């Protein structure tokens, strides 16, 4: 059913890319927030707990990045390829039928 709704809306496979991109951005934000929180922690125990959470967030970011690279959604080493993907994503978003 979900694929039918996506196709009707003209989105196709773009939703996986959008979800992965949002998750990657959230993971990056979490990493920044954990790093900041570590500098503000009052006790070694809290710092250690935050360090573990930071490491987990870094691992998650790596996993998401690998998924996006393997899926062709993200090209961190080739700007031209990334620009092409971004342009295609933009065109798809602009051509989504408006209700």
C-alpha positions in Angstrom: 0.0 0.0 0.0 2.8 2.4 0.9 4.4 2.1 -2.6 1.1 2.8 -4.2 0.7 6.0 -2.2 4.2 7.1 -3.0 3.7 6.5 -6.7 0.4 8.3 -6.7 2.1 11.3 -5.1 5.0 11.1 -7.7 7.6 10.4 -5.1 8.7 6.8 -5.8 11.9 5.9 -4.1 12.7 9.4 -3.0 11.1 8.9 0.4 13.9 6.5 1.5 16.4 9.2 0.6 14.5 11.8 2.5 14.2 9.7 5.6 17.8 8.7 5.5 18.9 12.4 5.0 16.7 13.5 7.9 18.1 10.8 10.1 21.7 11.7 9.2 21.0 15.4 10.0 19.5 14.3 13.4 22.5 12.1 14.2 24.9 15.0 13.4 22.9 17.3 15.7 22.9 14.7 18.5 26.7 14.4 18.2 27.1 18.1 18.6 24.7 18.2 21.6 26.4 15.3 23.3 29.9 16.9 22.8 28.5 20.2 24.3 26.9 18.4 27.2 30.1 16.6 28.1 31.8 19.9 28.6 29.0 21.0 30.9 28.8 17.8 32.9 29.3 18.2 36.7 30.5 14.7 37.5 32.8 12.1 36.0 29.9 9.6 36.0 27.7 11.9 33.9 30.6 12.6 31.6 31.2 8.9 31.1 27.6 8.2 30.4 27.5 11.1 27.9 30.7 9.8 26.3 29.1 6.4 25.7 26.0 8.1 24.2 28.3 10.2 22.0 30.1 7.1 20.8 26.8 5.4 20.0 25.7 8.5 18.1 29.0 8.5 16.1 28.5 4.8 15.2 24.9 5.5 14.2 26.1 8.4 12.0 28.6 6.1 10.3 25.9 3.4 9.7 23.5 5.9 8.1 26.3 7.4 6.0 27.3 3.9 4.8 23.7 3.1 3.9 23.3 6.4 2.0 26.6 5.9 0.1 25.7 2.3 -0.7 22.3 3.4 -1.9 23.6 6.2 -4.1 22.0 8.9 -2.0 25.2 10.5 -0.7 28.5 11.1 -2.5 30.8 12.7 0.1 33.9 12.3 -2.1 32.5 13.5 -5.4 30.9 16.9 -5.4 29.6 16.7 -9.0 27.8 13.4 -8.3 26.3 14.9 -5.1 25.1 17.9 -7.0 23.4 15.7 -9.6 21.7 13.8 -6.8 20.6 17.0 -5.1 19.3 18.5 -8.4 17.3 15.3 -9.1 15.9 15.4 -5.6 15.0 19.1 -5.9 13.3 18.5 -9.3 11.3 15.6 -7.8 10.2 17.8 -4.9 9.2 20.6 -7.2 7.1 18.3 -9.4 5.1 16.7 -6.6 1.5 17.2 -7.4 -0.1 19.8 -5.2 -3.4 19.0 -3.5 
